[in-house]
Amino acid sequence: MLEISKLVKRYGRDEPVLKELDLTVEGSSVVSIVGASGAGKSTMLRCINRLVEPTSGSIRLNGTELVALKGAALRRARRKIGMVFQGFNLIDRLTVMENVLAGRLGYVNLYQAISRRYPREDIERAFTLMERVGIAHYANKRADALSGGERQRVGVVRALMQEPEVLLADEPTASLDPRTSEQIMILLQSLASELSLPVLINIHNVAQARTYTERIVGLRHGKMIFDGAPDDFTRDALDAIYGGIESPEEEPVAPANPPPAQRDRGLPHDAT
Ligand SMILES: Nc1ncnc2c1ncn2[C@@H]1O[C@H](COP(=O)(O)OP(=O)(O)OP(=O)(O)O)[C@@H](O)[C@H]1O
């Protein structure tokens, strides 16, 4: 269980970017975090894995307080937090298998890491996961020979190799075409339930958030102003999150002639 309580992040002397956020995510929930650009979505995810230092507040992962951790204890805790990135963050000149095994770096010793001599169980786990997401036949291909969707699957498997207790995804579909985006969202949804893994996804595409996640958290100026089921994510909630700032992305496949009100405001077509 991930429990965030009164989380504050201030960069320098600026106004806080996160203002006393509270969020609890349990079991295999798939939660999307939506909000206009600059609302604090990435900062929130990066506070969880401590790529960004929280200013104050508490982040507990299965009972372990992450905010106070340093050194080896922080490295140990980070192993339990998988991260999937918009730009995939693969090493292009390495093979798919080598990229996937990089997810074990937090577990192996220096000699094993440098000589890339990973334990047999790690290699077996890598194959099992690669088979699960349909990329096992690419194991020996260079990462840069793969398509965007395949590269993101490598990113997902690398994160799962960490045996994470929570999976964070920062705009995981933003670099992908609509069809591939949907496949990745479906994959994250199914992996969450198969592995009983809570998943937090920063996402600009509100239509995908509504379709593929079971809970939507809306941020505006660093405050949580919506937390509920997709069915409760009404036009009012959308306006409260984006009103006067920007419009969320439209659905990937727009009807030829959307009604003028939707077309003008860039709203998802089923927003009510
Ligand atoms: N390292 C940093 N130093 C100073 N300010 C930062 C830093 N990182 C982010 N910010 C500021 O914090 C605010 C929130 O940024 P953040 O990237 O978390 O928003 P976001 O909701 O993820 O936006 P986007 O959807 O565009 O990625 C922005 O005003 C941004 O300029």
The ligand as an SDF file (V2000), in Angstrom:
LIG
                    3D

 31 33  0  0  0  0  0  0  0  0999 V2000
   13.7200   20.9840  -10.9910 N   0  0  0  0  0  0  0  0  0  0  0  0
   12.8490   22.0010  -10.9370 C   0  0  0  0  0  0  0  0  0  0  0  0
   13.2210   23.2110  -10.4830 N   0  0  0  0  0  0  0  0  0  0  0  0
   12.3360   24.2210  -10.4000 C   0  0  0  0  0  0  0  0  0  0  0  0
   11.0490   24.1160  -10.7360 N   0  0  0  0  0  0  0  0  0  0  0  0
   10.6170   22.9360  -11.1990 C   0  0  0  0  0  0  0  0  0  0  0  0
   11.4920   21.8150  -11.3280 C   0  0  0  0  0  0  0  0  0  0  0  0
   10.7850   20.7710  -11.8030 N   0  0  0  0  0  0  0  0  0  0  0  0
    9.5140   21.2160  -11.9780 C   0  0  0  0  0  0  0  0  0  0  0  0
    9.4190   22.5170  -11.6260 N   0  0  0  0  0  0  0  0  0  0  0  0
    8.2010   23.3390  -11.6570 C   0  0  0  0  0  0  0  0  0  0  0  0
    7.2110   22.6830  -10.9000 O   0  0  0  0  0  0  0  0  0  0  0  0
    5.9300   22.8350  -11.4930 C   0  0  0  0  0  0  0  0  0  0  0  0
    5.2960   21.4580  -11.6670 C   0  0  0  0  0  0  0  0  0  0  0  0
    6.0590   20.7480  -12.6410 O   0  0  0  0  0  0  0  0  0  0  0  0
    5.7430   19.2400  -13.0130 P   0  0  0  0  0  0  0  0  0  0  0  0
    6.7120   18.8240  -14.0460 O   0  0  0  0  0  0  0  0  0  0  0  0
    5.6370   18.4330  -11.7810 O   0  0  0  0  0  0  0  0  0  0  0  0
    4.2700   19.3980  -13.6360 O   0  0  0  0  0  0  0  0  0  0  0  0
    3.4470   18.3770  -14.5190 P   0  0  0  0  0  0  0  0  0  0  0  0
    2.0420   18.4440  -14.0200 O   0  0  0  0  0  0  0  0  0  0  0  0
    4.0940   17.0560  -14.5280 O   0  0  0  0  0  0  0  0  0  0  0  0
    3.5600   19.0540  -15.9470 O   0  0  0  0  0  0  0  0  0  0  0  0
    3.6410   18.3560  -17.4000 P   0  0  0  0  0  0  0  0  0  0  0  0
    2.3070   17.7390  -17.6330 O   0  0  0  0  0  0  0  0  0  0  0  0
    3.9110   19.4910  -18.3180 O   0  0  0  0  0  0  0  0  0  0  0  0
    4.7550   17.3600  -17.3580 O   0  0  0  0  0  0  0  0  0  0  0  0
    6.1410   23.6040  -12.7940 C   0  0  0  0  0  0  0  0  0  0  0  0
    5.8360   24.9570  -12.5580 O   0  0  0  0  0  0  0  0  0  0  0  0
    7.6150   23.4260  -13.0630 C   0  0  0  0  0  0  0  0  0  0  0  0
    8.1330   24.5490  -13.7360 O   0  0  0  0  0  0  0  0  0  0  0  0
  1  2  1  0
  2  3  1  0
  2  7  2  0
  3  4  2  0
  4  5  1  0
  5  6  2  0
  6  7  1  0
  6 10  1  0
  7  8  1  0
  8  9  2  0
  9 10  1  0
 10 11  1  0
 11 12  1  0
 11 30  1  0
 12 13  1  0
 13 14  1  0
 13 28  1  0
 14 15  1  0
 15 16  1  0
 16 17  2  0
 16 18  1  0
 16 19  1  0
 19 20  1  0
 20 21  2  0
 20 22  1  0
 20 23  1  0
 23 24  1  0
 24 25  2  0
 24 26  1  0
 24 27  1  0
 28 29  1  0
 28 30  1  0
 30 31  1  0
M  END
$$$$
